[in-house]
Amino acid sequence: MKMKFTKMHGCGNDYVYVNCMEKELPNPNAISEYVSHRRFGIGADGLICICPSEVADFRMRMFNADASEGKMCGNGTRCIAKYVYDKGLTDKTTITLETLSGIKTIDTIVVDGKVTDAIVDMGEAIVRTKEIPMISDHYVFMDQGLAIDANHDVVYNGTAVSMGNPHFVIFVDDVEAVKLEDIGPKIENHPLFPERTNVEFVQVIDENTVKFRVWERGSGETWACGTGACAGAYTTIALGHAGKKDQYLNVLVKGGKLQVKCKSDDHILLKGPATLVFEGEIEIPSEIMHK
């Protein structure tokens, strides 16, 4: 099967996008794993399908590089807004998008007829452990110790929060010094997170700026994570480390800069770029489609 695709990224968080408005892909999980490989495929953090919706303007299905399906992707939603506007699938500059974590509203910024940036209403942060989900006797798990070894010798203080997908936010003095490939998988697959979790290490730069590195469940370290930026910003403000409500907090990621605003009504806005990389066509082997 030949599959037409568009490669896009939001601050380096890159996905392969496919127009599924007329026909959905067979076995998209396996296709995501195939095309995401950075040596044998297109190379991406995953696959995003743009589908029709009965309750919103469009519907998103997103799949990680390990073939698992994700519920939400903040950078991916901005790129979808660019895709559908730039390709004439809509003339709206504000669209609604159905995701597995609810309907999101996206406001686009258009320059010379093309979307350059977008602002996504990501909804409210979820901190109740049962809803994240996290197995804990605590109603919320905020700035508390999490042991990552059997003997409880290695403990990281962190905060569990969901932005439609689970996150564990840890503050450190220097994010570059974190051995992310070692620590990330241990927290991602921690038994207290039944659906696994994303992991953010956050460093406060100044009163308006934080820097983070992220380990995404199913993809490993990525250059940006929209839901992670929101989880990190929410935690930063809630713990009084930096930022204020109703003001944008700068979030520096490996691939650039995102901005997050925690509003007084508890909704969180994510602002950032959406960038086209290239378009093409790839042959998907039949054994992948029927894997």
GUMI-601884 format. One record per residue: x, y, z of N, C-alpha, C, O in turn. Coordinates in steps of 0.2 Angstrom, whole numbers, plus 5000, padded with zeros to 4 digits. Each point is the difference from the previous one (the first is absolute). Layout:
residues N
XYZXYZXYZXYZ
...
***
This chain:
residues 291
500449945000499650065000500450065000500550015004
499450044991500350065000499750055005499350014999
501050025005499750055005500350074999500650015001
499050044997500250075000500050035007499649985004
500950064998500150025006500350075000500350034995
499650005011500450075001500350005007499849985005
500950034995500450015006500050075002500150044997
499749965010499950075003500349995007500149955003
500150115000500250005007499850065004499950054997
500049955009499950055005500650005004500049965005
500550094994500650015005500449935000500249985005
499849994989500449944999499649935002500349954999
499150065004499649945001499749984994499450034998
500849924998499949994993499549944999500149955004
499450064992499649944998499950004993500150044996
499749905002499749994993499350005000499649975004
500150084992499350014999499749974994500350014995
499149965006499749974994499350035000499650005005
500150024989499350024999499649945000500049964995
499650035010499649945000499250025000499649975002
500350094995499350024999499649964996499450005001
500949974994499649964996500049925002499549974999
501150015003500149935002500550005005500650025000
499349945005500449995006500649954998499849954996
500750055007500649954999499849945003499749995006
500549954991500049945003500649995005500550014998
499349965007500649995005500450065001500649994999
499250075003500450055001500550005006500650034999
499349925006500549995005500749984997500550025001
499449924995500649974997500350054994500650005000
499050044997500350054995500450055004500550024997
499250005009500450055003500749985002500550035000
499549915003500749975002500449994994500650025000
499149974994500549994994500250074997500650004999
499050055001500250064997500450045005500450054997
499549945009500450045005500749985001500450055002
499849904995500749985001500550054996499950014995
500650015009500450064997500549974995500450044998
499749905002500549974995499649964994500350014994
499249965008499749964995499350024997499749984996
500150085007499350034999500150074998500550024998
499050025003500050074999500450045005500450044999
499549935008500350035005499550055004499950054997
499949935009499550045003499949985007500249945002
499450105002499849985007499449965000499849975005
499950034989499449964999499650014994500250044995
499249945005499550014994499450045002499749985006
500050064991499450045001499649994994500150034995
499349955006499449994995499550065001499850015006
500150024989499550065000499349974997500049984994
499550015010499449964999499450055000500050055003
499449934994499450035001499749995007500249955004
499450104998499749995007499350025000499850044996
499849935008499350025001499850055005499550025000
501150005004499950045005500450065000499950055004
500649964991500450055000500250014992499849964996
500650095003500250014993500449944997499949984994
500650005010500449944998500149965006499950025006
500449924993500249955005500749985000500249994994
500250015011500749975000500049935003499749995005
500749974991500349945003500750005000500350014995
500049985011500850015000500349945003499749975005
500850004992500349945002500850025001500350034996
499949945009500750015002500549954995499849964997
500850055004500549974996500049925002500349964996
499550025010500049935002499349974998499949945002
499750094994499349984998499550015004499449994999
500750035007499450025005499750064998500250044997
499149965005499650064998500050045006499949985005
500250094993500050055006499350045000499650004995
500350035010499450035001500050084998499550034997
501150005003500050074999500750024998500549975003
499650084993500750024998499950084999499750024994
500650025010499950074999500350034994499750044996
500949945003500450024994499649974993500050044995
499849905006499649974994499450044998499850004994
499850025011499450044999500150064996499750024996
500950025006500250064996500149984993499850044995
500649915004500249984993499349984996500050014994
499649965009499349984997499750074998499750004994
500350055010499650064998500450034994499650034996
501049975004500450024994499849964994499950034994
500149915006499949954995499350024997500050014994
499549995010499350004997499950074997499650014995
500750045008499950074997500450014994499850024995
500949965005500450014994499849964994500150034995
499649925006499849954995499350014998499749974995
499950085008499450024998499449955002499550014997
500749955008499449965003499550045004499549985002
500750085000499650055004500250074998500650014999
499050035002500250085000499950035006500150065001
499849905004499950025007500750025003500549964999
499650095005500650015003500049985008500550005003
498949984999499949975006499649934999499550004997
500849945005499749944998500049965007500350025005
499249934995500049955005500249944998499949984994
500449985011500449944998499849955005500150015006
499649934992499849955004500649955002500449984995
499850015011500549965002499849955005499450005002
501049955000499849955005500050035007499749975004
500550094996500050045007499550064999500050045004
499549954992499550064999500150044994500549994996
499050065003500150044995500450075001499950035006
500649984990500450065001499850054995499949994994
500250085008499950054996500750034998500450015005
499750014989500750024998499950064996499650014995
500750055007500050064997500750014996500549995002
499450024991500650004996500250084999499650045000
501149964999500350074998500249994993500449964998
499350084997500149994993500450064997499950065002
500749924995500450054997500149994992500249944999
499650104997500049994993499749944997500249964996
499250035007499649944998500249935003499749954998
500850055006500249945003500050005008500250065003
499649895000500150005008500749995002500349964998
499950095006500749995003500049985007500449965002
499150065002499949985007499349995002499650014996
500349965010499349985002500050005007500549995004
498950034999499950005007499449945001499550014998
500749955007499549945001499850015007500450005005
498949994996499750005007500149935002499649954997
500850035007500249935002499549985006500149945002
499550105000499549985006500450015006500450045001
499349925004500350015007500449945002500049954998
500550075006500549955003499649965005499650025003
500649914996499649955005500649985005500549984998
499350035008500549985005499849955005500449975004
499050014996499749945004500349944997500049984994
500449985011500449954998499649944996500249974995
499250025007499649954997499850014993499949964996
500150115002499850024993500650014996499950014994
500749995009500650014995500149944995500150024995
499949925007499949975006500749985003500549994997
499550015010500649985004499749965006499550025003
500949934999499849965005500350035007500649995001
499050045003500250035006499550015005499450014998
500849995008499550015006499950085000499550025003
500950024994499950075000499550034995500049974995
499650085007499550034996500450034994499849994994
500750055008500450034994500849985002500149985006
500350014989500749995001500450054998500250014994
499950045011500450064998500650015004500050015006
500650004990500650015003500149955005500250015006
499749924993500149955004500549954997500150004994
500249965011500549954998499849944996499549975002
500850014993499949944996500649964999500550024997
499549925006500649965000500049964994499549974997
501150034999500049974994500449935000500249984995
500050005011500449945001499749965005499650025004
500549914996499749965005500150015007499649995004
501050034997500250025007499950075003500150015005
499550034990499950065002500650055002499950045004
500649944992500650045001500050064996500450055001
499349954993500050054995499350035000499549974998
500450095004499350035001500050074996500550045001
499049974995499950074997499450035003499549974999
500650095003499450045001499650034994500450034996
499049965004499750024993499250015002499849985005
499950044989499350015000499649974995500350004994
499249965007499649974995499550044998499650035004
500349984989499550044997499849974994500449984996
499050035002499849984993499750064996499750045003
500549964991499750044995499749974994500150014994
499549945008499749954996500449944999499849954997
500950055005500449955001500450015006500250055002
500149895001500350015006500750035000500449984995
499850065010500750035000500350005007499650005005
501049994996500350015006500650055000500549994996
499450075007500450065000500550005006499850005005
500950014993500550005005500450064999500250014994
500050035011500450064999500749985002500249965005
500350064991500749995001500450074999499750054997
500949955005500450064999500350014993500150054997
500049894999500350004994499749944996500149945001
499450084994499749944996500549974996499949944998
500650094999500549974996500449955003500349954997
499750055010500449955004499649945001500349955003
499150054996499549945001500249944995500050014994
500149935009500149944996499349984998499849955002
499950084993499349994998499949934997499549975002
501050004995499949944997500049945005499749954999
500650075007500049955005499450015005499749955001
500150115001499550015004499350004997499549985003
500550054991499350004997499649944999499450005002
500949954996499649934999499849985007499549965000
500950055005499949975007499350035003499649975003
500450104995499450035003499449994995499449995002
500750014992499549994995499649935001499450005000
501049955002499749945001499949985008500049945001
500050115003500049995007499349965001499550024998
500549945007499449965001499450045003499449985000
500850085003499450055002499650034995499550035001
500849974992499750034995499749944995500449984996
499050005005499749944996500050014993500049954996
500050115001500050024993500750034998500050034995
500549965009500650034999500050075001499450035001
501150014998500050075001500550044996500549974998
499450095000500550044997500450035006499750015006
500950014993500550035005500350064998500350014995
499650045009500350074999500550025006499849995005
500850034993500550035004500050074999500250024994
499750025011499950074999500550045004500149995005
500250064991500550055003499750075000499850024995
500250015011499750075000500650054997500650005003
499350044992500550044998499950075003500550035002
498950004998499950065003499250005002499749954999
500150115003499350005002499549994994499449995002
500850024992499549994994500249944996499749994995
500849975007500349954995500249945004500350005005
499549944992500349945002500349964994499850024994
500649935007500349964995499849935002500149985006
499849984989499849935002500349954995500050014994
500149935008500149944995499449955002499849995006
500049974989499449965001500249934997500349994995
499549965009500049934998499249984999499750005004
500249994989499349994999499849924999500449964998
499150025006499849935000499949984992499650034997
500749915001499949984994500550034994500049974995
500450085007500450034995500750025003500550014996
499649995010500750025003500050075000499550045001
501249994999500150075001499750034993500249984995
499450075006499850044994500350075001500150025005
499950024989500250075001499550055002500250065002
499249924999499550045003499449955002499949954997
499750085007499449965002499550065003500150035005
499349974991499550065002499749985006499950055004
499849894997499749995006500550005006499850025006
500849964993500550005005500250075002500150025006
499950034989500150075001499550035005500150045004
499349944994499450025004500049975007499950045005
500349904996500149975007500550035004500050015006
500650004990500550035004499950075002500250025005
499550024990499850075002499550005006500150045004
499449924995499550005006500349985007499950045004
500649924996500349985006500550055002500050025006
500350014990500550065001499650065004500250025005
499249994992499650065003499749985007500050035004
499749904996499749985006500550005006499850015005
500849974993500550005006500350065001500550015005
499450044991500350075001500750014998500350045003
499949914993500750014997500150054995500650035000
498949994996500150054995499350014997499549965001
500450104995499450014997499450025004500050005006
499550024990499450035004499449974996500050004993
499450005010499449984996499850064995500250065002
499549924993499850054995500650044996499950054997
500749925004500650034996500349944997500149945003
500250074991500449944997500649995003500450055002
499849894999500649985003500449974994499749954996
500950075003500449974995500349935002500350005005
499649964990500349935001500549984995499849994994
500850015008500549984995500149934999500149965005
499850014989500149934999500649994995500350054997
499949895002500549984996500050034993500450024997
498949995000499950024994499850074999499850024994
500250025011499850075000499750035006500249985006
499250064993499750035006499249994999499750014995
500049975010499349995001499850055005500450025004
498950014996499850045005499349975003499649984996
500450025010499449975004499750055005500350045004
499049974995499750055005499549965004499549964997
500550045009499649975005499450055002500250055004
499249954993499550055001499749995007500049955003
499750114999499650005006499549955001499849975005
499950014989499449955000500349934999499749954999
501050045002500349945001500249974993500349944999
499450094995500249974994500750024998500350065002
500149904994500750014999500050014992499849964996
500550105002500150014993500849984998500450025004
499649954990500749984998500150044993499649994995
500950055005500250044994500749984997500449995004
499650004989500649984997500049994993499450014997
501149985000500150004992499749934998500049955003
499850054990499949944997500350014993500050044996
500449915002500550004995500049944995500049955002
499950074992500049954994500849984999500450044999
499749905001500749974998500049984993500450034996
499249925002500049984993499449954999499749985005
500150014989499549954998500349954995500550014997
499149935003500349954996499549945000499450015002
500849944995499649935000500549955001500649994998
499149965006500449945003499749944998499350005001
501049954998499749934999500049975006500549995004
498949994998499949965007499949924998499649984996
500949985006500049934998499349975003499850025005
500049934991499349975002500149975007499549995003
501149984999500049975006499950045006499949985005
500350094994499950055005499350015001499750015005
499950004989499350015001499649955003499550015003
500849934997499649945003500449975006499949945002
500550105001500449985005499649985006500349985005
***
